[in-house]
Amino acid sequence: MSTSERFDCHYCKDSLLGKKYIMKEDTQYCTKCYENLFANCCEGCSSPINCNSKDLSYKDRHWHEQCFQCAKCSRSLVDKAFAAKDDLLLCTECYAHDYSSKCSTCKKTIMPGSRKMEYKGNSWHETCFLCHRCQQPIGTKSFIPKDSGYFCVACFEKQFAYQCCACKKVGTSLCDFLYTLTYQDKPWHRECFVCIGCRKQLSGQRFTTRENYPYCLECFSNLYAKKCVGCTKPITSESRIVLMFSFTLTPLIQFSCLYLHVFKYCQKNLVTISH
């Protein structure tokens, strides 16, 4: 640079030759002008952060190095983990003591930055959230609450889940529970509880049993009910019957004990006996 050329502060025009200066956007400033124009104000002491100080920043807020402290205990936060609460910076110990959740199992504070498990307003350390049966950490795996405990799916199925008598599949969810029924103290899926004869679903229907097998009324009548000697139709529990005892009209004609419909008119059943 020739002596005829000047190298001045862009703002105050004082010469910068032989002096300390700061460049901003390709423009030079003396330190005094730079601090007045551009220096950030410290959140701690409200003084400008000059060129000879470190400028520590967090979310567009700035501090002197010596002012970057925990708002409660005043310990330095430089190069340490910290947490923010309502615009206050706190060391992890103070934040944990005042604001962190307590583990529902060990009752100790869950420190900021550690992994926390939450369910229905309760919190646990990851290593404290255990299956009630196998005592293994559940972590992010699926689990099922039961009474006051929590179970991994495998343990819940072993201890509590029902097994359908027909398909042998295990049910665990509330939806599964709502679509089951109990017969002879055993669980069945509704769609699995069917007539042994025609395979029609019996849920919500009248049925009967024979040798512990369920039958719809129609199949049971067709297979096992006594037949009317007149119309040959099955006589169900809803039919009225009359019992005719054996008697002799002639030596060649005998009638055995017969079950006959009374109100279902069958012409073949009408027998007139003359005395």
trRosetta pair geometry for C-beta under 8 A, 3 or more apart (Angstrom, degrees):
i j d omega theta_ij theta_ji phi_ij phi_ji
1 5 5.2 -111 -172 72 91 127
1 7 6.6 -5 -170 -40 163 123
2 5 5.1 96 60 2 77 99
6 15 6.6 -102 -160 -109 91 92
7 15 6.7 70 73 -157 64 74
7 16 5.1 -85 124 58 91 97
7 17 5.6 113 58 -62 108 79
7 28 7.2 0 179 70 87 160
8 13 4.9 4 164 -159 138 48
8 14 6.3 155 -155 79 87 24
8 15 5.4 -58 -100 -96 74 44
8 16 6.2 149 -133 -6 19 89
9 12 4.8 14 88 49 135 82
9 13 6.1 -75 65 -24 81 12
9 14 5.0 23 13 50 118 75
9 15 7.9 -72 -7 -24 78 3
9 16 5.8 125 -54 -57 68 105
9 21 7.0 -159 -94 -125 80 118
9 28 6.6 -113 -119 117 44 85
9 29 5.6 54 -152 -147 91 43
9 30 4.1 -44 -91 -15 135 95
9 33 5.5 124 180 15 135 148
10 27 4.7 12 -50 175 162 108
10 28 5.9 142 -26 68 98 56
10 29 5.7 -57 33 -81 98 71
10 33 7.8 -173 60 118 71 151
11 29 5.9 31 2 -128 110 97
11 30 7.7 -111 50 28 100 87
11 33 4.2 166 59 -167 135 144
11 37 6.5 -155 -78 -45 159 143
12 30 6.3 -44 39 25 121 127
12 32 7.6 6 -10 83 151 109
12 33 5.3 -149 -13 -68 107 131
14 30 5.9 9 67 -42 116 148
15 19 7.4 127 113 7 67 125
16 19 5.0 -112 -158 59 54 106
16 21 4.5 11 -154 -56 134 140
16 28 6.0 -80 -13 144 171 133
16 30 6.2 -154 -97 -79 96 82
19 30 6.6 -10 126 -124 137 96
20 30 7.9 87 88 -152 63 63
20 31 5.6 19 102 -38 105 122
20 51 7.8 159 137 115 127 151
21 28 4.9 25 152 -172 138 104
21 29 6.3 158 -166 76 90 35
21 30 5.7 -60 -111 -98 85 41
21 31 6.9 -133 -113 -41 35 69
21 34 7.9 136 -165 -30 59 131
22 28 7.3 145 75 -152 35 59
22 29 5.4 -28 65 64 86 90
22 30 8.0 46 20 152 82 8
22 31 6.3 96 -14 -95 109 61
22 34 4.5 39 53 -87 132 166
22 51 6.3 -137 -60 -117 137 135
23 26 6.8 4 -175 -110 108 18
23 27 6.9 142 -156 68 64 32
23 28 5.6 -35 -96 -93 68 65
23 29 7.8 156 -96 17 21 76
24 27 5.8 -34 72 63 69 86
24 29 6.2 1 15 2 110 121
24 34 6.9 150 -20 -127 129 106
24 38 6.4 -170 -97 -58 165 169
29 33 4.8 -127 -172 88 103 109
29 34 4.1 129 107 -65 129 90
29 37 7.0 -108 -148 38 156 135
29 38 7.8 127 60 9 167 125
30 33 5.0 82 58 14 83 102
30 34 6.8 -153 88 -9 38 91
31 34 5.6 -56 -143 37 31 113
31 35 6.2 30 160 -20 66 106
31 50 7.6 50 171 -173 108 96
31 51 4.9 -95 -145 11 107 150
32 35 6.1 -57 -150 34 27 107
32 36 6.4 21 155 -14 63 109
33 36 5.7 -59 -146 40 33 109
33 37 5.8 16 161 -9 70 115
34 37 6.1 -68 -141 46 25 100
34 38 5.5 -42 -174 39 66 111
34 39 6.9 90 129 -46 70 87
34 51 6.5 57 90 -66 128 122
35 38 7.3 -73 -107 57 14 68
35 39 4.2 15 -151 -30 59 135
35 48 5.5 103 180 138 96 145
35 50 5.2 -5 -115 -123 135 73
35 51 6.3 -99 -68 -26 103 90
36 39 7.2 37 -27 14 14 107
36 48 7.9 -56 -89 -96 35 169
39 48 4.0 61 112 -173 133 112
39 49 5.6 -171 -176 61 99 60
39 50 6.2 -15 -126 -96 147 38
39 51 7.6 -96 -94 -49 113 65
40 48 7.2 134 78 -150 31 65
40 49 5.1 -2 68 29 82 117
40 55 5.9 99 41 -147 126 126
40 57 7.6 -18 136 -88 176 108
40 62 3.8 37 137 50 141 168
41 46 6.2 -3 176 -159 109 47
41 47 7.2 176 -150 95 71 15
41 48 5.9 -52 -98 -93 59 52
41 49 7.3 179 -113 -10 10 84
41 62 6.9 120 69 67 39 114
42 45 4.9 17 92 46 132 80
42 46 6.3 -78 72 -27 79 12
42 47 5.5 5 27 56 117 64
42 48 7.4 136 -10 -155 85 4
42 49 5.5 118 -60 -60 90 93
42 62 6.3 -92 -105 111 43 84
42 63 5.4 68 -151 -137 85 42
42 64 4.8 -12 -112 -17 141 87
42 67 5.3 74 179 58 128 162
43 46 7.9 18 -152 -72 14 54
43 61 5.1 29 -56 177 141 108
43 62 6.4 151 -19 69 92 45
43 63 5.3 -52 38 -79 95 84
43 67 7.2 162 67 133 67 125
44 63 5.3 64 -12 -137 109 99
44 64 6.4 -93 48 35 124 90
44 67 2.9 -173 52 -180 154 119
44 68 7.1 -115 -38 -61 138 36
44 69 6.9 85 -115 22 136 97
45 64 6.6 -2 20 12 119 128
45 67 5.4 -113 -13 -99 95 142
47 64 7.6 13 69 -38 101 129
49 53 5.2 -121 -168 84 78 123
49 54 8.0 -64 -172 95 121 31
49 55 4.7 110 133 -99 150 92
49 62 6.0 -104 -10 147 145 125
49 63 7.8 102 -82 129 132 15
49 64 5.7 -175 -111 -78 96 72
50 53 5.3 86 57 8 70 104
53 64 5.4 -44 173 -131 140 90
53 65 6.7 -153 -175 3 89 95
54 64 7.3 99 69 -162 70 51
54 65 4.3 55 60 -51 117 115
55 62 5.6 -24 -170 -157 93 116
55 63 7.9 135 -162 64 48 39
55 64 7.9 -42 -105 -98 46 40
56 62 6.9 137 75 -157 46 58
56 63 4.8 -31 68 65 100 91
56 64 7.5 21 21 125 98 10
56 65 6.0 112 -22 -92 120 57
56 68 4.8 -15 75 -68 151 146
56 78 7.0 -109 -90 -104 156 87
57 60 7.1 9 -174 -104 112 13
57 61 6.5 152 -154 76 67 42
57 62 5.0 -25 -96 -96 82 71
57 63 7.6 172 -82 18 36 71
58 61 5.5 -26 68 61 71 96
58 63 7.9 7 11 1 98 110
58 84 7.7 179 146 -71 133 129
58 89 7.1 90 68 -88 159 133
59 84 7.8 17 8 -79 143 166
63 67 4.6 -146 -171 89 97 99
63 68 4.2 126 108 -75 144 82
64 67 4.1 78 55 10 90 109
64 68 7.1 -146 85 -24 45 81
65 68 6.1 -47 -153 12 30 114
65 78 6.0 37 -164 -89 85 139
66 76 7.8 -62 -139 -107 42 113
68 76 6.6 55 88 -156 79 74
68 77 5.2 -105 144 57 90 95
68 78 5.6 100 84 -61 125 80
68 89 7.7 -38 -167 94 70 158
69 74 5.0 4 165 -156 136 49
69 75 6.4 155 -156 76 86 25
69 76 5.7 -56 -102 -98 75 41
69 77 6.1 164 -122 -6 19 92
69 89 7.8 132 90 87 34 113
70 73 4.8 7 93 51 135 80
70 74 6.1 -81 66 -27 82 11
70 75 5.0 22 13 48 121 75
70 76 7.9 -41 -7 5 82 5
70 77 6.0 131 -52 -57 68 103
70 82 7.1 -157 -92 -127 81 115
70 89 6.7 -118 -118 113 41 79
70 90 5.4 54 -150 -145 90 43
70 91 4.1 -43 -88 -18 135 93
70 94 5.7 125 -176 14 132 146
71 88 4.1 -80 24 -166 163 107
71 89 5.8 127 -24 59 100 56
71 90 5.9 -61 36 -78 92 72
72 88 7.8 73 -38 161 84 134
72 90 5.8 30 4 -125 112 99
72 91 7.7 -111 51 25 101 87
72 94 4.3 161 59 -159 139 149
72 98 7.5 -171 -81 -24 162 144
73 91 6.4 -48 45 22 120 126
73 93 7.6 -1 0 81 153 112
73 94 5.5 -156 -10 -64 109 131
75 91 5.6 8 67 -46 117 147
76 80 7.2 121 112 8 71 129
77 80 5.2 -118 -158 61 49 105
77 82 4.6 12 -149 -60 127 142
77 89 6.1 -59 -37 144 169 126
77 91 6.3 -151 -95 -82 91 79
80 91 6.7 -13 126 -127 134 94
80 92 7.9 -128 157 -5 101 100
81 91 7.9 86 89 -157 65 62
81 92 5.2 24 102 -44 107 124
81 112 7.3 179 149 96 120 109
81 113 6.1 -29 -170 -43 149 152
82 89 5.3 22 156 -176 138 96
82 90 6.3 157 -167 78 88 37
82 91 5.8 -61 -112 -104 83 38
82 92 6.7 -124 -109 -45 32 69
82 95 7.7 128 -170 -23 55 135
83 89 7.6 153 80 -154 34 54
83 90 5.4 -28 67 66 83 92
83 91 8.0 31 22 135 80 10
83 92 6.3 96 -13 -100 106 58
83 95 4.0 58 55 -101 132 169
83 99 7.9 -148 115 66 142 134
83 112 4.6 -123 -66 -115 135 172
84 87 7.1 2 -174 -110 103 13
84 88 6.9 152 -156 76 59 42
84 89 5.8 -31 -98 -97 73 61
84 90 7.4 153 -100 18 22 80
85 88 5.4 -27 70 61 74 95
85 90 5.9 0 17 2 111 127
85 95 6.3 163 -24 -124 128 98
85 98 7.7 -172 74 95 173 122
85 99 5.8 -158 -105 -48 150 164
90 94 4.5 -122 -173 87 108 112
90 95 4.2 136 101 -60 126 90
90 98 7.5 -97 -158 39 163 127
91 94 5.1 84 56 13 80 101
91 95 6.9 -155 88 -6 36 91
92 95 5.7 -58 -141 42 31 111
92 96 5.9 32 160 -22 67 110
92 111 6.0 41 169 -169 116 101
92 112 5.1 -136 -134 48 92 108
92 113 6.9 -41 -121 8 133 119
93 96 5.9 -57 -146 36 25 109
93 97 6.3 24 156 -20 62 109
94 97 5.8 -55 -146 35 31 111
94 98 6.2 6 164 -1 66 113
95 98 6.4 -73 -144 48 25 95
95 99 5.5 -46 -174 43 66 113
95 100 6.4 79 129 -40 75 98
95 112 5.5 7 101 -25 134 135
96 99 7.4 -74 -103 57 12 69
96 100 4.1 -15 -138 6 57 140
96 109 4.5 95 170 152 105 140
96 110 7.5 -158 -139 78 100 37
96 111 5.0 -28 -96 -116 140 62
96 112 6.3 -128 -67 -10 88 83
97 100 7.5 44 -5 25 18 100
97 109 6.9 -54 -82 -92 40 161
100 109 4.9 78 89 -171 126 99
100 110 5.4 -155 168 67 113 67
100 111 6.5 -19 -135 -107 167 24
100 112 6.4 -122 -89 -47 121 74
101 109 7.7 136 84 -152 37 58
101 110 5.0 -1 72 33 85 121
101 116 6.6 97 53 -149 130 141
101 118 7.9 174 -40 -94 180 103
101 123 3.8 36 142 48 146 162
102 107 5.7 0 170 -161 116 48
102 108 6.9 173 -152 91 77 16
102 109 6.0 -50 -102 -94 67 48
102 110 7.0 179 -114 -7 15 85
102 123 7.1 122 69 69 35 112
103 106 4.8 16 91 48 134 83
103 107 6.2 -74 71 -24 79 12
103 108 5.4 8 25 54 117 66
103 109 7.7 -115 -8 -52 85 0
103 110 5.7 120 -57 -58 83 95
103 123 6.4 -94 -106 109 42 82
103 124 5.3 64 -149 -137 86 45
103 125 4.9 -19 -104 -14 137 86
103 128 5.2 62 -175 59 132 163
104 107 7.8 20 -154 -74 13 54
104 122 4.5 12 -54 -171 148 111
104 123 6.3 145 -23 63 93 45
104 124 5.6 -56 34 -76 93 83
104 128 7.7 162 60 126 66 127
105 124 5.7 48 -1 -129 108 103
105 125 7.4 -93 49 33 114 89
105 128 3.9 -174 54 173 138 117
105 129 7.3 -156 -20 -73 136 43
105 130 7.5 87 -108 13 157 97
106 125 6.7 -4 24 12 124 124
106 128 5.4 -110 -11 -109 103 143
108 125 7.5 9 70 -36 103 127
110 114 6.0 -138 -177 76 75 117
110 116 5.0 75 169 -100 148 111
110 123 5.9 -97 -9 143 151 127
110 124 7.8 114 -81 135 132 13
110 125 5.9 -173 -108 -76 95 71
111 114 4.8 76 66 -3 84 121
114 125 6.9 -28 141 -130 130 87
114 126 7.7 -141 161 0 90 101
115 125 7.6 80 81 -164 72 57
115 126 4.3 16 97 -38 115 130
116 123 5.6 -18 -174 -162 112 108
116 124 7.2 142 -163 70 62 43
116 125 7.2 -56 -111 -106 58 34
116 126 7.3 -106 -87 -47 14 78
117 123 6.9 142 78 -159 52 53
117 124 4.5 -21 63 62 104 96
117 125 7.5 15 17 105 95 14
117 126 5.8 120 -29 -98 106 55
117 129 4.3 -30 63 -36 157 158
117 138 7.6 102 -143 73 159 102
117 139 7.7 -135 -85 -135 130 23
118 121 7.8 51 -171 -60 95 3
118 122 6.9 161 -151 83 57 47
118 123 5.2 -19 -98 -100 79 73
118 124 7.8 -176 -74 20 36 71
119 122 5.7 -20 68 60 70 94
119 145 7.8 171 154 -67 139 124
119 150 7.6 96 70 -96 164 144
124 128 4.6 -144 -172 85 99 100
124 129 3.9 124 100 -63 149 94
125 128 4.2 80 56 6 91 109
125 129 7.2 -162 80 -16 46 82
126 129 6.3 -54 -149 24 30 108
126 137 6.5 41 153 -160 73 133
126 139 6.4 37 -167 -107 100 67
127 137 5.8 -63 -128 -91 43 131
129 137 6.3 65 74 -150 71 75
129 138 5.3 -80 128 39 97 102
129 139 7.5 154 82 -52 114 27
129 150 7.3 -28 -174 76 82 149
130 135 5.1 6 171 -153 134 47
130 136 6.4 145 -150 69 86 19
130 137 5.9 -58 -97 -89 68 42
130 138 6.7 158 -134 -18 18 86
130 150 7.9 134 87 73 39 102
131 134 4.7 17 88 47 131 85
131 135 6.4 -87 70 -34 77 15
131 136 5.4 9 23 50 114 72
131 138 5.7 124 -54 -69 77 94
131 143 7.2 -152 -97 -126 82 114
131 150 6.7 -105 -118 106 43 75
131 151 5.5 59 -154 -141 89 43
131 152 4.3 -43 -95 -11 135 94
131 155 5.4 121 176 18 133 152
132 135 7.8 4 -172 -70 12 58
132 146 7.6 -119 35 58 147 102
132 149 3.3 25 -70 -173 157 130
132 150 6.0 138 -26 54 100 44
132 151 5.6 -57 35 -77 98 75
132 155 7.6 177 62 124 70 145
133 151 5.8 40 -2 -127 110 100
133 152 7.6 -109 48 33 105 85
133 155 3.8 171 57 -172 138 136
133 156 7.9 -171 -2 -59 139 47
133 158 7.5 157 159 68 163 117
133 159 6.0 -152 -93 -32 146 144
134 152 6.6 -35 33 26 123 124
134 154 7.8 17 -21 85 145 108
134 155 5.3 -137 -16 -75 103 135
136 152 6.9 -10 69 -26 105 143
138 141 5.5 -125 -179 57 68 95
138 143 4.9 3 -157 -67 144 135
138 150 6.6 -60 -40 128 157 121
138 152 5.8 -169 -113 -78 90 88
141 152 6.3 14 108 -131 131 99
141 153 7.7 -116 153 0 108 99
142 152 7.7 95 87 -153 62 61
142 153 5.4 30 95 -43 107 119
143 150 5.1 28 158 175 135 102
143 151 6.3 155 -165 76 85 37
143 152 5.8 -57 -109 -97 82 41
143 153 7.1 -126 -108 -43 33 67
144 150 7.4 156 76 -158 36 60
144 151 5.2 -28 63 65 86 93
144 153 6.4 95 -15 -97 109 59
144 156 4.5 35 52 -84 133 166
144 172 6.2 -108 -83 173 155 113
145 149 7.4 161 -155 92 58 41
145 150 5.5 -34 -100 -102 64 74
145 151 7.8 152 -103 17 16 77
146 149 5.7 -19 69 70 81 87
146 150 7.6 148 23 -100 71 25
146 151 5.8 10 11 -3 119 120
146 156 6.7 160 -30 -123 135 105
146 160 6.2 -153 -118 -49 154 166
151 155 4.7 -131 -168 88 101 107
151 156 4.0 126 110 -64 133 91
151 159 7.1 -123 -136 44 154 129
151 160 7.6 144 44 11 169 126
152 155 5.0 81 58 14 82 104
152 156 7.0 -155 87 -10 37 90
153 156 5.8 -58 -145 37 30 111
153 157 6.4 30 159 -20 66 106
153 172 6.7 16 -148 -153 88 170
154 157 6.1 -58 -153 34 28 109
154 158 6.6 24 153 -17 63 108
155 158 5.6 -56 -149 36 35 111
155 159 6.1 10 162 -3 70 115
156 159 6.2 -71 -141 48 27 95
156 160 5.4 -42 -172 41 69 110
156 161 6.1 78 132 -37 79 101
156 172 6.1 81 114 -140 123 117
157 160 7.5 -68 -98 56 13 67
157 161 4.2 -23 -129 18 54 139
157 170 5.2 44 -148 164 111 153
157 172 6.1 -58 -82 -80 84 118
158 161 7.8 45 1 26 20 98
161 170 4.7 52 133 -175 135 105
161 171 6.1 177 -167 73 99 46
161 172 4.9 -42 -105 -87 123 75
162 170 7.2 156 82 -148 41 61
162 171 5.6 -10 62 50 90 99
162 180 6.7 91 81 -156 151 167
162 187 4.0 24 175 30 140 162
163 168 5.8 1 175 -156 107 50
163 169 7.1 173 -149 83 67 23
163 170 5.4 -35 -95 -92 76 68
163 171 7.9 173 -92 11 29 75
163 187 7.1 128 63 64 33 114
164 167 4.8 18 89 47 132 83
164 168 6.3 -86 71 -35 78 14
164 169 5.5 12 24 50 116 72
164 171 7.0 78 -41 -19 94 109
164 180 7.4 -136 -94 -123 91 109
164 187 6.1 -86 -100 112 48 90
164 188 5.7 74 -150 -137 84 39
164 189 4.8 -14 -115 -15 141 91
164 192 5.5 84 177 44 132 164
165 168 7.8 4 -170 -72 12 57
165 183 8.0 -93 21 62 148 97
165 186 4.8 58 -59 145 130 129
165 187 6.8 162 -21 76 86 49
165 188 5.5 -43 31 -85 101 83
165 192 7.5 162 64 126 70 131
166 188 6.1 59 -6 -138 106 93
166 189 6.9 -96 48 37 116 92
166 192 3.6 -179 55 174 143 121
166 193 7.2 -152 -27 -69 138 46
166 194 7.9 82 -117 17 157 91
167 189 6.4 -3 19 15 123 130
167 192 5.3 -114 -17 -102 100 141
169 189 7.5 19 58 -37 110 132
171 176 3.2 -180 -164 161 112 139
171 177 6.6 158 137 -60 127 53
171 180 6.4 -161 48 -55 167 134
171 187 7.6 -122 33 144 125 145
171 189 7.6 148 -53 -80 135 93
172 176 6.3 73 42 32 35 148
173 176 4.7 107 57 3 74 99
173 177 7.1 -132 104 -5 45 86
174 177 5.4 -52 -150 34 37 115
174 178 6.4 37 154 -22 68 103
175 178 6.0 -53 -149 32 31 110
175 179 6.7 7 158 0 63 111
176 179 6.3 -77 -153 48 29 96
176 180 6.6 31 153 -32 67 113
177 180 6.0 -62 -153 22 33 115
179 189 6.4 12 128 -150 94 77
179 190 5.3 -95 -179 5 74 114
179 191 7.8 2 167 -8 114 91
180 187 5.1 -5 179 -166 132 103
180 188 6.4 150 -160 76 78 40
180 189 5.9 -58 -104 -99 73 40
180 190 6.8 -140 -107 -35 21 75
181 187 7.6 145 78 -151 31 57
181 188 5.5 -25 65 63 79 94
181 190 5.9 85 -9 -89 106 74
181 193 6.1 -44 57 -15 121 158
181 203 6.1 174 -17 -116 148 100
182 185 6.5 6 179 -122 111 21
182 186 6.7 149 -153 67 70 29
182 187 5.9 -39 -96 -93 72 54
182 188 7.3 156 -100 16 23 82
183 186 6.3 -35 71 60 61 81
183 188 5.9 2 19 -2 107 130
183 193 6.5 127 -7 -128 140 130
183 214 7.2 -22 174 -61 160 133
184 212 7.1 39 -76 -148 162 100
188 192 5.3 -143 -174 83 89 104
188 193 4.2 85 134 -63 145 104
189 192 4.1 79 61 6 93 110
189 193 7.2 -168 83 -16 47 81
190 193 6.1 -55 -149 27 32 107
190 201 6.9 39 154 -161 77 124
190 203 4.3 20 -159 -70 95 159
191 194 7.8 3 167 -51 43 104
191 201 6.3 -55 -130 -104 46 125
191 203 7.9 -42 -63 -7 34 136
193 201 6.8 66 80 -154 70 71
193 202 5.3 -92 131 53 92 98
193 203 5.7 102 71 -55 118 85
193 214 6.9 18 -176 49 82 162
194 199 4.9 14 155 -161 139 48
194 200 6.1 156 -157 73 90 25
194 201 5.4 -55 -99 -92 81 42
194 202 6.1 157 -125 -9 25 90
194 214 7.6 151 96 85 26 118
195 198 5.0 16 88 48 132 77
195 199 6.2 -83 66 -31 79 11
195 200 4.9 19 14 47 119 78
195 202 5.9 125 -52 -59 71 108
195 207 7.0 -154 -91 -127 86 122
195 214 6.3 -108 -111 116 44 86
195 215 5.5 57 -149 -146 91 40
195 216 4.1 -43 -88 -15 140 91
195 219 5.4 129 176 17 133 147
196 213 4.4 -2 -31 172 158 116
196 214 6.2 139 -21 67 94 55
196 215 5.9 -55 35 -81 93 72
196 219 7.6 -177 65 123 66 151
197 215 5.8 46 -5 -133 113 93
197 216 7.1 -107 50 31 110 87
197 219 3.4 165 57 -162 150 145
197 220 7.7 -159 -8 -51 142 51
197 222 7.8 143 177 63 161 116
197 223 6.6 -144 -95 -35 142 138
198 216 6.4 -40 38 25 117 128
198 218 7.4 5 -8 83 145 112
198 219 5.3 -150 -12 -67 100 128
200 205 7.8 -11 126 37 109 170
200 216 5.5 9 64 -43 121 145
201 205 7.3 128 112 4 65 128
202 205 5.0 -110 -156 59 51 109
202 207 4.6 6 -153 -49 129 147
202 214 5.7 -90 -11 149 170 137
202 216 6.3 -153 -97 -79 96 80
205 216 6.6 -20 131 -122 137 95
206 216 8.0 85 89 -153 64 64
206 217 5.8 17 104 -37 104 122
207 214 5.2 24 151 -171 140 101
207 215 6.2 160 -168 78 92 40
207 216 5.6 -63 -111 -102 89 40
207 217 6.8 -133 -115 -41 39 69
207 220 7.9 131 -165 -22 63 133
208 214 7.6 149 84 -150 27 59
208 215 5.7 -26 70 64 74 93
208 217 6.5 81 0 -94 104 65
208 220 5.1 32 61 -80 115 173
209 212 6.1 3 176 -125 127 17
209 213 6.2 151 -155 70 79 37
209 214 5.5 -43 -95 -95 85 50
209 215 6.7 150 -105 13 30 83
210 213 5.9 -27 67 57 67 91
210 215 6.3 15 9 -8 100 130
210 220 6.8 155 -22 -128 118 102
210 224 6.2 167 -80 -50 156 164
215 219 4.8 -130 -168 86 100 107
215 220 3.9 121 113 -62 135 96
215 223 7.3 -111 -143 37 151 133
216 219 5.1 83 57 13 82 101
216 220 6.9 -158 86 -6 38 91
217 220 5.8 -60 -143 41 30 110
217 221 6.1 32 159 -22 67 108
217 236 6.6 48 177 -139 111 134
218 221 6.0 -57 -149 35 27 110
218 222 6.4 21 156 -15 63 109
219 222 5.8 -57 -145 39 32 109
219 223 6.0 15 162 -9 67 115
220 223 6.1 -67 -141 45 25 101
220 224 5.7 -40 -176 38 66 111
220 225 6.7 80 129 -36 72 97
221 224 7.4 -81 -115 56 13 68
221 225 4.1 -13 -144 4 58 139
221 234 3.7 139 172 108 96 157
221 236 5.1 -38 -102 -82 127 99
222 225 7.4 30 -18 28 16 101
222 234 6.2 -107 -76 -37 36 142
225 234 3.7 76 83 -167 128 112
225 235 5.8 -166 164 57 111 54
225 236 6.0 -39 -127 -84 158 56
226 234 7.2 118 73 -151 34 65
226 235 5.2 -20 78 39 86 112
226 259 5.4 55 126 50 140 152
227 232 5.3 -2 175 -160 121 51
227 233 6.8 160 -149 81 77 17
227 234 5.9 -54 -96 -93 64 46
227 235 7.0 164 -121 -9 13 86
228 231 4.9 19 89 46 130 79
228 232 6.2 -84 70 -33 76 11
228 233 5.4 8 24 53 115 68
228 234 7.7 121 -8 -175 82 1
228 235 5.6 118 -57 -59 82 99
228 239 8.0 -117 -64 174 117 157
228 259 6.9 -101 -107 106 54 85
228 260 6.4 77 -150 -135 89 44
228 261 5.1 -10 -118 -21 139 100
228 264 7.3 -83 -97 83 166 129
228 266 6.5 171 149 -38 131 161
228 269 7.8 -54 175 -68 104 131
229 232 7.6 25 -143 -76 17 56
229 258 5.1 -52 1 -154 145 119
229 259 7.3 134 -12 63 95 58
229 260 6.5 -53 39 -89 96 80
229 268 7.6 -127 122 112 76 116
229 269 7.0 117 80 -95 89 92
230 260 6.1 65 -16 -138 117 92
230 261 6.7 -99 45 29 127 98
230 266 3.0 98 139 131 139 150
230 267 7.5 151 -167 52 117 37
230 268 4.5 165 -142 69 78 98
230 269 3.8 -46 -78 -46 136 102
231 261 7.0 -6 17 10 117 136
231 264 6.8 -76 7 131 148 120
231 266 4.6 -125 -39 -103 93 125
231 268 7.7 163 -57 36 51 115
233 261 8.0 21 63 -45 106 137
233 264 7.7 -82 58 140 133 158
235 239 4.7 -117 -157 71 72 146
235 241 5.6 46 -167 -75 144 126
235 259 5.8 -98 -3 136 166 129
235 261 6.8 -161 -107 -73 102 82
236 239 5.3 109 52 -7 63 100
239 261 5.8 -73 -174 -115 118 92
239 263 8.0 -161 -158 47 66 94
239 264 6.7 -37 -140 -9 106 127
240 261 6.9 83 73 -159 67 61
240 262 4.3 -58 110 40 111 115
240 263 5.3 67 42 2 123 103
241 259 4.8 -15 -166 -168 134 92
241 260 6.4 133 -156 65 73 38
241 261 6.5 -52 -101 -95 63 36
241 262 6.6 180 -116 -19 11 93
242 259 7.7 146 65 -153 40 47
242 260 5.2 -28 55 63 89 95
242 262 5.2 100 -28 -74 106 102
243 257 6.5 -5 -171 -170 91 96
243 258 7.5 159 -151 75 45 46
243 259 6.5 -20 -97 -98 66 63
244 255 6.7 -39 125 137 121 130
244 257 6.7 169 81 -148 57 46
244 258 4.7 -4 50 51 108 94
244 260 6.4 38 -14 -3 115 120
245 257 6.0 -10 -123 -103 43 85
246 254 6.6 11 -164 178 99 99
246 255 6.1 -177 -133 90 54 64
246 256 5.6 -16 -93 -133 101 35
246 257 5.8 -54 -41 -50 84 68
247 254 7.8 -174 90 -149 31 67
247 255 6.1 3 50 51 69 104
248 251 7.1 26 -178 -93 125 34
248 253 7.4 132 -158 85 61 62
248 254 5.5 -28 -104 -104 76 81
249 253 4.8 -25 57 86 108 115
249 254 7.8 -166 20 -87 75 33
249 255 7.6 64 -17 -14 101 101
249 273 7.4 -131 -105 -120 101 99
250 253 4.9 56 46 26 91 96
255 258 6.6 -55 173 -18 103 121
255 271 7.9 -9 -77 -104 158 173
260 266 7.3 -134 -162 49 95 127
260 269 4.9 125 -150 -147 129 136
261 264 3.8 -39 158 51 149 100
261 265 7.9 -94 105 -35 117 15
261 266 6.1 101 52 -7 113 116
261 269 7.2 -151 51 -30 75 167
266 269 4.4 71 84 -3 102 112
266 270 7.9 -174 96 -22 60 78
267 270 5.9 -46 -163 12 46 114
